């Protein structure tokens, strides 16, 4: 198992997809941070002509309409290095990049037939699955930390470090990493199920984009019942852990759901891998 993981790691560092995805992640974070800064400047200058300069929207208190507009657009809250750090992984495009990497790396050996050579050397299906799974998990967690660091540096440069730093921030980061582990298990499961890079990539992207939309649509249709299914999906788990003032109940729900998804998708992926033909 140790030799197999070492083999996967050597293959990983030679793979261009590792560096391409890392570069894309950094660019996406910087792009959206820049968009937020531009929106802030445009609204400030349009309605007051006086930039607030501290990451908040300087709305003229004598004009009610700009206040309402800012609230509707979600621009009433302040930006900072802390907020961009915690918000970075809530971006759906970031998660899509994770799905792309896992699909390319996990399915690569199946597409070119190299996986047959691995089995001929005496490695079991369990060893093959978990060696790939563990390498993908390590990369996904490193990518998540890279995204958070980039978000923090961008927010620090544009708005300052912000307020609210405490030990709770470390807990929120750990909970987001747990949700990323859940996503990694999901994408590995889809890779085993599909076995082809294109199919696994498409399935991962579809689940990342469409499933939260479907859950939100169900919530809208069942508005009076107070049903909140999206809170229990992985994207909802990350969102719950992106606010410093989040309630303890939401943090517990995020931890339980993320851990459950991680365990279930890992189990499903392993079981299917045991039975799929090479």
Beta strands, then each sheet from edge to edge (+ up, - down):
end
